[in-house]
Amino acid sequence: MLADLDNHKEKFEKIINKHDEFLIIPHYNPDPDALGSSFGLQYLLSKVFNKNSNIYFSGIIGRAENIKMLQILDIPIVSLKEHEEIPDKPVILLDTQPGTGNNPLKHNNNLKIILDHHLLQERSKKIYYADIRENFGSTSSIIYSYFKKYNLKPTVNVATALYYGIQSDVVGEGRIAYKIDFNYMQDLSIYINREKLYAIENPKLPFDYYIHINKGMDNSVIYDDFIITSLGEIQNPDYIGEIADFLIRFEKCNIVLVIGVHNNSIQLSFRSQKKKIHAGLTLKKIVGRLGSAGGHNASAGGKIVMDSIEVLPVISKKLITHSLKIIQGEITSGIPLLSLGDYLNY
């Protein structure tokens, strides 16, 4: 049942008080918003309700900033191995919803609560307590609204996690932000440790980061203002989104699709700076029945599970041709990005 402003505190307390322990589960390959909101919720459950909770995640945490965030803020998190069963305890789903394909829940797995800021999914309406706020730029902002409701002061580490979680989702080119997000960042700024925040924002980068950036550039093809690139097989799926964020900053680009393969699945990142092209809805159309996809106005992700790696060329071709038809109305010829200077007289 969707929470509303009149009853959400009462319903939230009712379901929390009904159980002694919770599992907090963010989306696959959790980003700073998923990590920050999970850490914040765990602290709130402990301090306000005296409830134990554990944060579980599937996939990997591979981006250097995210690894540094876990280390420097001492965020306790447990990795669910592939095909490992989720413990049979009440689940709180964060920064994702059932039916989206980007979390490990199957058949709702004792799901009690959803806290998220993405587009409302039909299956979320059937959960006892679903606080879905599409007018918030991050789930960390939603969690901090509960801090304010319960007059809870965050620790330095929790405040820094929430602040960075909000910042990473709302600050930057193509991000969608609302006044409430910036208000909450201002509130949290008096509690954070700026040295820790700087360390998270500026970690040392591993060698394979530059290998993947190079591969992403080499394989990029630009169709008018639409860049498509394929990374092939990668060990760190976080690079797919990272390269999409890197490419969307190109002055002649407004749309980006990055394709990569991890653990026998095709993973996609899509970026749009055109108001008429909603990233989440457009990527859903591109993926179609091949897999799952979703996201925001400006950024989205998707996943296609393959029976074998041999079908990769066929599916990749379908994705590229389908995306060109949807976005440009026809199959057009592109120019390798690194050869663009030959056409522009750079």
C-alpha positions as CSV (number, residue, x, y, z in Angstrom):
1,M,0.0,0.0,0.0
2,L,1.4,3.4,-0.9
3,A,2.2,5.7,2.0
4,D,0.7,9.1,2.1
5,L,1.5,12.2,4.2
6,D,-1.5,11.6,6.5
7,N,-0.7,8.1,7.6
8,H,2.9,7.2,6.6
9,K,4.5,7.7,10.0
10,E,1.9,5.6,11.8
11,K,2.1,2.8,9.2
12,F,5.9,2.9,9.2
13,E,6.0,2.5,12.9
14,K,3.4,-0.3,12.9
15,I,5.4,-2.4,10.5
16,I,8.8,-1.7,12.2
17,N,7.5,-2.5,15.6
18,K,6.1,-5.8,14.4
19,H,9.5,-7.3,13.7
20,D,12.8,-7.6,15.7
21,E,15.3,-7.7,12.8
22,F,15.4,-6.5,9.2
23,L,17.4,-7.1,6.0
24,I,18.1,-3.9,4.1
25,I,18.6,-4.6,0.4
26,P,19.6,-2.0,-2.2
27,H,19.8,-2.5,-6.0
28,Y,22.5,-4.6,-7.8
29,N,25.9,-3.0,-7.8
30,P,24.9,-0.4,-5.3
31,D,25.9,3.2,-6.0
32,P,26.5,6.0,-3.4
33,D,22.8,6.8,-3.1
34,A,21.9,3.1,-2.4
35,L,24.8,2.8,0.0
36,G,24.2,6.1,1.8
37,S,20.4,5.5,2.2
38,S,21.0,1.9,3.4
39,F,23.6,3.1,6.0
40,G,21.2,5.9,7.1
41,L,18.2,3.6,7.5
42,Q,20.3,1.1,9.5
43,Y,21.2,3.9,11.9
44,L,17.7,5.1,12.2
45,L,16.3,1.6,12.9
46,S,18.9,1.2,15.6
47,K,18.6,4.6,17.4
48,V,14.9,5.3,17.1
49,F,13.4,1.7,17.2
50,N,16.2,-0.3,18.8
51,K,16.0,-2.8,15.9
52,N,18.9,-4.8,14.4
53,S,19.4,-4.8,10.7
54,N,21.9,-6.0,8.1
55,I,22.7,-4.5,4.7
56,Y,22.9,-7.1,2.0
57,F,23.8,-6.5,-1.7
58,S,24.1,-8.5,-4.9
59,G,26.6,-7.8,-7.7
60,I,29.8,-6.0,-7.0
61,I,31.0,-2.7,-5.6
62,G,33.7,-1.8,-8.0
63,R,33.9,1.9,-8.6
64,A,36.8,3.5,-6.8
65,E,34.6,6.2,-5.1
66,N,32.2,3.6,-3.8
67,I,34.9,1.3,-2.4
68,K,36.4,4.4,-0.7
69,M,33.0,5.3,0.7
70,L,32.6,1.9,2.3
71,Q,36.1,2.0,3.8
72,I,36.3,5.5,5.1
73,L,32.8,5.7,6.5
74,D,32.9,2.1,7.9
75,I,29.7,1.0,6.3
76,P,28.9,-2.6,7.3
77,I,27.6,-4.5,4.2
78,V,27.3,-8.2,3.3
79,S,27.8,-9.6,-0.2
80,L,25.2,-12.1,-1.4
81,K,27.0,-14.6,-3.7
82,E,25.5,-15.5,-7.0
83,H,22.5,-17.9,-6.5
84,E,22.8,-17.5,-2.7
85,E,19.4,-17.5,-1.0
86,I,18.3,-14.3,0.8
87,P,18.0,-15.0,4.6
88,D,14.4,-15.5,5.7
89,K,13.8,-12.2,7.5
90,P,11.7,-9.1,6.8
91,V,13.1,-7.2,3.9
92,I,13.3,-3.4,3.3
93,L,14.1,-2.6,-0.3
94,L,16.0,0.6,-1.0
95,D,16.5,2.6,-4.1
96,T,14.8,-0.1,-6.2
97,Q,11.4,-1.8,-6.5
98,P,10.1,-5.3,-7.1
99,G,9.7,-6.3,-10.7
100,T,12.5,-4.0,-12.0
101,G,15.1,-6.8,-12.5
102,N,17.8,-4.9,-10.7
103,N,17.6,-6.5,-7.3
104,P,17.9,-10.1,-6.0
105,L,14.3,-10.4,-4.7
106,K,12.1,-13.2,-6.1
107,H,8.4,-13.5,-5.4
108,N,8.8,-10.6,-3.0
109,N,10.9,-12.7,-0.5
110,N,9.2,-11.5,2.7
111,L,9.3,-7.9,1.5
112,K,7.7,-5.5,4.0
113,I,8.9,-2.0,3.1
114,I,10.0,-0.1,0.0
115,L,11.7,3.3,0.0
116,D,12.6,4.6,-3.4
117,H,12.5,7.7,-5.7
118,H,12.2,6.0,-9.1
119,L,9.0,5.6,-11.2
120,L,6.3,3.7,-9.3
121,Q,6.0,0.0,-10.3
122,E,2.7,-1.9,-10.2
123,R,4.1,-4.5,-7.8
124,S,5.0,-1.9,-5.3
125,K,1.4,-1.1,-4.7
126,K,0.8,-4.5,-3.2
127,I,3.5,-4.1,-0.5
128,Y,2.3,-3.2,3.0
129,Y,4.4,0.0,3.1
130,A,5.8,1.7,0.0
131,D,7.2,5.2,0.2
132,I,7.8,6.1,-3.4
133,R,8.7,9.8,-3.9
134,E,9.3,10.6,-7.6
135,N,9.6,14.3,-6.6
136,F,12.8,13.5,-4.7
137,G,16.2,13.3,-6.5
138,S,17.6,10.6,-4.3
139,T,16.6,7.9,-1.8
140,S,19.1,9.3,0.6
141,S,16.9,12.4,0.7
142,I,13.9,10.2,1.6
143,I,15.8,8.6,4.4
144,Y,16.9,12.0,5.8
145,S,13.3,13.1,5.8
146,Y,12.7,10.4,8.4
147,F,15.7,11.7,10.4
148,K,13.9,15.0,10.5
149,K,10.6,13.5,11.4
150,Y,12.1,11.7,14.4
151,N,14.5,14.6,15.3
152,L,17.4,12.2,14.9
153,K,20.9,13.8,14.6
154,P,23.2,11.7,12.4
155,T,26.8,10.8,13.3
156,V,29.6,12.3,11.2
157,N,29.9,9.1,9.1
158,V,26.1,8.7,8.6
159,A,25.8,12.4,7.6
160,T,28.6,12.2,5.2
161,A,27.1,9.0,3.6
162,L,23.7,10.6,3.2
163,Y,25.2,13.9,1.9
164,Y,27.4,12.0,-0.7
165,G,24.4,9.8,-1.6
166,I,22.3,12.8,-2.4
167,Q,25.1,14.7,-4.1
168,S,26.0,11.8,-6.4
169,D,22.4,11.5,-7.7
170,V,21.5,15.2,-8.1
171,V,24.7,17.2,-8.8
172,G,26.2,17.2,-12.2
173,E,25.4,17.3,-15.9
174,G,22.1,15.6,-16.8
175,R,21.2,14.9,-13.2
176,I,17.7,15.6,-11.9
177,A,17.4,17.5,-8.6
178,Y,14.7,19.1,-6.6
179,K,14.7,21.9,-4.0
180,I,14.3,19.4,-1.2
181,D,17.5,17.6,-2.1
182,F,19.6,20.8,-1.9
183,N,17.8,21.8,1.3
184,Y,18.8,18.5,2.9
185,M,22.4,18.7,1.6
186,Q,22.6,22.1,3.3
187,D,21.2,20.6,6.6
188,L,23.6,17.7,6.5
189,S,26.6,19.9,5.7
190,I,27.0,21.0,9.3
191,Y,27.5,17.3,10.4
192,I,29.8,16.0,7.6
193,N,33.5,15.5,7.6
194,R,34.8,17.4,4.6
195,E,38.2,15.6,4.6
196,K,36.4,12.3,4.4
197,L,34.1,13.6,1.6
198,Y,37.1,14.8,-0.4
199,A,38.8,11.5,0.0
200,I,35.7,9.7,-1.3
201,E,35.3,12.0,-4.2
202,N,39.0,11.8,-5.3
203,P,40.3,8.2,-4.8
204,K,43.3,6.7,-6.5
205,L,42.2,5.0,-9.7
206,P,43.3,1.4,-10.7
207,F,45.0,0.7,-14.0
208,D,42.0,-1.1,-15.4
209,Y,40.0,2.1,-15.1
210,Y,42.2,3.7,-17.8
211,I,42.0,0.5,-19.9
212,H,38.3,0.6,-19.9
213,I,38.2,4.3,-20.7
214,N,40.5,3.7,-23.6
215,K,38.3,0.8,-24.8
216,G,35.2,2.9,-24.4
217,M,36.7,5.7,-26.5
218,D,38.1,3.3,-29.2
219,N,34.7,1.6,-29.7
220,S,32.6,4.8,-29.6
221,V,30.5,5.6,-32.7
222,I,28.6,8.9,-32.9
223,Y,25.4,9.2,-34.8
224,D,24.6,12.9,-35.0
225,D,24.5,13.6,-31.2
226,F,24.0,10.0,-30.1
227,I,27.1,8.0,-28.9
228,I,27.1,4.2,-28.7
229,T,30.0,2.2,-27.4
230,S,30.6,-1.4,-26.4
231,L,33.1,-2.5,-23.8
232,G,32.8,-6.3,-24.4
233,E,33.4,-8.5,-21.4
234,I,34.4,-6.6,-18.2
235,Q,35.1,-7.6,-14.6
236,N,33.7,-4.4,-13.1
237,P,30.1,-3.5,-14.3
238,D,30.4,-0.1,-12.6
239,Y,32.6,1.0,-15.5
240,I,29.6,0.9,-17.8
241,G,27.9,3.8,-16.0
242,E,31.1,5.5,-15.3
243,I,32.0,5.6,-19.1
244,A,28.4,6.8,-19.9
245,D,28.9,9.7,-17.5
246,F,32.2,10.5,-19.1
247,L,30.9,10.4,-22.7
248,I,27.8,12.5,-22.0
249,R,30.0,15.4,-21.2
250,F,31.2,15.7,-24.8
251,E,30.0,19.0,-26.2
252,K,28.5,17.5,-29.4
253,C,26.7,14.7,-27.5
254,N,23.3,14.6,-25.9
255,I,22.5,10.8,-25.7
256,V,24.8,7.9,-24.8
257,L,24.3,4.1,-24.8
258,V,27.1,2.0,-23.2
259,I,27.0,-1.8,-23.6
260,G,29.1,-4.3,-21.5
261,V,29.0,-7.9,-20.6
262,H,29.4,-9.2,-17.0
263,N,28.7,-12.7,-15.7
264,N,26.9,-13.8,-18.9
265,S,24.6,-10.8,-18.9
266,I,24.5,-7.7,-21.0
267,Q,24.5,-4.6,-18.9
268,L,23.5,-1.2,-20.2
269,S,23.8,2.4,-19.2
270,F,21.8,5.1,-21.0
271,R,22.1,8.9,-20.6
272,S,19.9,11.6,-22.1
273,Q,20.1,15.4,-22.0
274,K,17.1,15.8,-24.3
275,K,13.9,16.6,-22.5
276,K,11.8,14.7,-25.1
277,I,13.9,11.6,-24.5
278,H,13.2,10.1,-21.1
279,A,16.1,7.9,-20.4
280,G,14.3,5.3,-18.3
281,L,11.3,4.9,-20.6
282,T,13.5,5.0,-23.7
283,L,15.8,2.3,-22.5
284,K,12.8,0.1,-21.6
285,K,11.7,0.4,-25.3
286,I,15.2,-0.4,-26.5
287,V,15.6,-3.5,-24.4
288,G,12.0,-4.6,-24.9
289,R,11.3,-8.2,-24.0
290,L,15.0,-9.1,-24.1
291,G,15.5,-8.1,-20.5
292,S,14.7,-5.4,-17.9
293,A,15.5,-1.7,-17.8
294,G,14.4,1.5,-16.0
295,G,15.6,4.8,-14.5
296,H,15.1,8.5,-14.4
297,N,14.7,11.3,-17.0
298,A,18.4,11.6,-17.6
299,S,19.9,8.3,-16.6
300,A,18.9,4.6,-16.8
301,G,20.3,1.1,-16.6
302,G,19.3,-2.2,-18.0
303,K,20.2,-5.9,-18.0
304,I,19.8,-8.8,-20.4
305,V,20.6,-12.4,-19.2
306,M,22.1,-14.5,-22.0
307,D,21.9,-18.3,-22.3
308,S,25.4,-18.3,-23.8
309,I,28.1,-15.7,-24.8
310,E,27.7,-16.8,-28.5
311,V,24.4,-14.8,-28.8
312,L,26.2,-11.6,-27.8
313,P,26.8,-10.3,-31.3
314,V,23.2,-10.9,-32.3
315,I,21.7,-9.2,-29.3
316,S,24.2,-6.3,-29.5
317,K,23.2,-5.7,-33.1
318,K,19.5,-5.7,-32.1
319,L,20.1,-3.2,-29.3
320,I,22.0,-0.8,-31.6
321,T,19.6,-1.0,-34.5
322,H,16.6,-0.7,-32.2
323,S,18.0,2.3,-30.4
324,L,18.7,4.1,-33.6
325,K,15.2,3.5,-34.9
326,I,13.7,4.7,-31.6
327,I,15.8,7.8,-31.2
328,Q,16.5,8.8,-34.8
329,G,13.7,7.1,-36.6
330,E,16.0,5.2,-38.9
331,I,19.2,3.2,-39.2
332,T,22.0,5.7,-39.9
333,S,25.7,5.6,-40.5
334,G,27.9,6.7,-37.6
335,I,31.4,8.1,-37.3
336,P,34.0,6.6,-35.0
337,L,34.3,9.2,-32.2
338,L,38.1,9.3,-32.4
339,S,37.9,10.0,-36.1
340,L,35.5,12.9,-35.7
341,G,38.3,15.4,-36.0
342,D,38.8,14.4,-39.6
343,Y,35.2,15.5,-40.4
344,L,35.3,18.7,-38.2
345,N,38.8,19.9,-39.2
346,Y,40.0,19.8,-35.6
